[in-house]
Every structure is written in structure tokens, then in C-alpha cells.
Amino acid sequence: MSAMPLEQAGRLGPHLLSRLPPAVRRPAYDRSKLKPGMAHIGVGAFHRCHQAEYTEDFLEARFGPWGSIGINIRPPGLAETLGRQDGLYTRLIREGDRMEARVVGSICAVVDSVQDTASALAVLARADIHAVTMTVTEKGYCHRPSTGALDLGHPEIEHDLAHPHNPRSLPGLLVRALELRMASHGRPLTLLSCDNIPTNGTILGTVVRTLAERRGAAFLKWVDVNAAFPSAMVDRIAPAVTQADRDQVERDFGYRDEAVAVGEPFRQWVIENRFAGPMPQWDLAGATFVSDVEPFEHLKMRVLNGAQSTLSYLGVLAGHEHTCDDMVDPLLAGFVRRMLMEETLPTLQPVPGIDAARYVEQSLSRLRNTAIRHRNHQIATDGSQKIVQRILNPVRERLGRAEPVTLLAVPVAAWMAYLVRASARFGRQWPVADPYAGRIAAIADRIGDDAAALAGEILSIDAIFDPALAADAAFRSEVGALLQGFLGTEPLGCLRRVMEGDSSLSKSTAKPLS
């Protein structure tokens, strides 16, 4: 059976499920009988490629009241895309020349609360919602990356302290929802972070409890008893969706889908087995429940995510657009492999059932997938929120053992160069999206070409850099020398010297841009 004519098919929706072409996998359960049991905040492409698909697999294995209500609290709104399609969307898996399409039905409703969080609060307070998962990116937790503490000076937190019934932040939204649950039915709630933050459950619990404490001791005690914050490690590469992806679904399968999600074949989900009430049996779909997530998350964040961040900054400096382009550059690919094998792996704990060296090779192979067009600038977004767990924590651990960090200093300096080159002083070479972009641009505009002074000022931002790390003279010197090279007319010249074992980077003669 070929794809149906467009004039007959139209846009994806419940009416279309029984008419999908055989090449598109459809829900293997009666979706009309699906009832919600949880909510998800941040229904972006990654969630649709990961947690929502795990839930779909679980529902197919053991159907029950575990549909998810998607909640969108940030632009762009989803009412005209995912919401209009009744939560249905097409998930495309790509690897090389192979593509596999599947319509996922586990999101049974969508609430768009961009302008007003009242509808989101109504969902989160429902007695039949037992769990809330979330993918809101690292900056959504309004925490200080260097410590994990709630940033009480964050504009959204300041607003929520003044207007607790009309929250803007994720912590404020969750605290208000817990208040409403305590006041109405009192049922417990599991809050499961699915963002790339080390000990993400601990950080989520910290920011929620810090805000809850401001509402009184009795409420904080109720939260401690009735809310659980398990940690989780999630993994699947899911780049931003393009118009070409949506057009391909229409061209190949004969219907329009405005909520397409694209991902690689690999996926992994490791969840701390610590819940406040009923939870979906995601282990039936391949997830792993463990008592300690930390070894898994360190492996993934420091290896896969560390490689992604490193390649994104170096890739932009080299003029490449995508990660797969970076991986065919012998200099970049060779460097990132050496960095991981020589300096990152020795910082990792043993992970049950996983050979770390093989994991490195598997991760690099995934990054070479030419069918996944993951843009360097997209990965570089919000780097100040990512660099701590991916790069700085292993740097700090190695320095504490008096071990060299020559290779790990490279992505630190490359991240600085990426933001500095976006400043007016350096010609605004590309637009950037980072909470600290403005502050670093101001430093660059004030200091100019003095790379050592630039590095020192940026290292003094204690919300990102641990003061002890910033005070390490050898590390400051190494980063400063690398930054001088990355700001020069041949930004990757210093990387070649690192690969050649040149220890005299501080004597670099590369001319800075001016």
C-alpha cells in the first residue's frame, strides 16, 4: 500500500491512525481508552524521541492508565502543533541511509501554558497524576551550576517569591503544584528530572525545597514526606527538527505532521529506584532501575556530552556546521578521542556492565552518524550551564590528584573563545544563546586582546567556576594560552600544537583578532 493522497490524508490526528501506510508503525493499543497518569513539562523534540517513546513501548507491553499530559511553559507554543494533533506525532529514526517512522500516541493531551501557568497547575494538582517528568534544559532549574543551589537572584525566582500563586519558573511551578495537592487530596508525587545535570534529582529537590521552605515549616515537612526526586540519566541524540524533516514525512508518507521528532537508533534511560507512589514500569521497555545513577550519568556526561560540547566549540572555530562534519576532520576527531581516553576516562567510576573504553568508541561512532544533522551552535547553546559537569568536574578531580589537564583545558578555552568572539570587541562573529553571554561580552569589550586577563576574569565567575579551580595558577595560565590561540587568525593552530605535544603554548605568536 502506498502513501494515501494528500487531499485525503491531511494533517496527522486520531482520524488518521487506521489509515497510515504500512511503512509507518502505529500504536498497538486502543488509544481511545488511554487515560493519563503522569505529566511531562517541556514537550520538546528530545522528550518526544525518548521518554514518550519509552512510555509508548511500555503501554504496548502492558496497557494501563499511564498516558502523559504534555505541558509547555516556554515559547514556542505547542497548541498549533502537537496540541492540534491530539498529542500524536511521528518519530523518525535515522542512521546512514536507513529511516524508520513511527506514530507515537502516549501523549494523550497537551496543555500550553506559555502565557499563564494556571492550566499547567491544574494538571499538576490532579489526583490521578502520580508522576511528573521534565526536560526543561539545564537553565530551567534556576540553579547555580557551580554549586547546585537555587539562585535566589534569578529574575524568575525573584518574581515567584513575590508572586507565589502565579509562578514563572520551574521550581515555582512545582512548589505551587505541591501546595495545591497538599490542600486538596494530599496524594504523593514523584518528580523525575530528565535533563543533563549530574545528580539531577538532588538538584531538583534542592531548588524545590529551598523555595518550599519560604512557604513555611509545615509545608516543607509535607514535601519531604510526600515528594520524591529520583535522579535519572537519559541518552539519545535528537537534533532540532527542520522544515526538511516535516516535508519528508509529507512526501514519503502522505500526511502532514507539524510535531515531527528525529533521533538516532541508540537510546538509554537509567532511573533511580526511589518513588513516592505508583510509577510506569519503564523497565518493560528497556529502561533500567538502579539504586545509584551517578556512575552512569558521569560516564555519559563526561564522555558523550563532553565530546559533543568540545566538538561544538572547536567545530564552530573550524568553520564546520554539524557534529558529523567535525568527526570527519582528522584534527578534531583525533583530539577529542585523545582527550576522552587520556584525561576523561581516569576520572570515572566503574559502571556495572559497561566497558568504558568501548563506550568511548561507541559514542564517537554515534557522533559520526551523517543522518543526524546536529548543529554545532545548537549544542553550544547554554554552554555555561553544561560545562561544569561535562568538563570542569573532571578538571577539578584531576588537579586534586596533581594530574595534567592539558587536553581538558582545550574545551574550557574554546568555550570562552566561542562567547568572546560573539562580543562587539571581536566583531560579533556569530549569535550565541547563553545566560552568561552578556557578562562575558562585557568583559571582552572592556579588556580587549589580553587573553590572559580575559581568561582570568571569566574564571572569576563563581557561579560557573569553583573558586579553588579558578585560583589554580597553572590552570589559569594554560587556559589563557589556549584562549590566545583560539582568538587568533588561525584558531586551530594551538590545537595542532597540543596534539604534537608542544608545551610552549604560552609563547604562542598567534596574532589576536582586532
ABEGO torsion letter per residue (X at the ends): XBBBBAAAAEBBBAAAAAABBAABBBBABBAAABBBABBBBGBBAAAAABAAAAAAAAAAABBBBABBBBBBABOBBAAABAAAAGGBBBBBBBBEABBBBBBBAABABBBBAAABAAAAAAAAABAABABBBBBAEAAAAGBBAAAGBBBAABAAAAAAAABAABBABAAAAAAAAAAAAAABAGBBBBBBBABBBBGAAAAAAAAAAAAAAAAEAAAAAAAAAABBBBBBBBBBBBBBBBAAAAAAAAAAAGBBBAABBBBBABBBBBBBBBBABBBBBAAAAGBBBBABAAAAAAAAAAAAAAAAAAAAAAAAAAGBABAAAAAABAAAAAAAAAAAAAAAAAABBBBBGBBAAAAAAAAAAAAABAABBBBAAAAABGAAAAAAAAAAAAAAAAAAAGBBAAAAAAAAAAAAAAAAAABAAAGGABBBBBAAAAAAAAAAAAAEABAAAAAAAAAABAAABBAAAAABAAAAAAAAAAAAAAABABAAAAAAAAAAGBAAAAABABBBBX
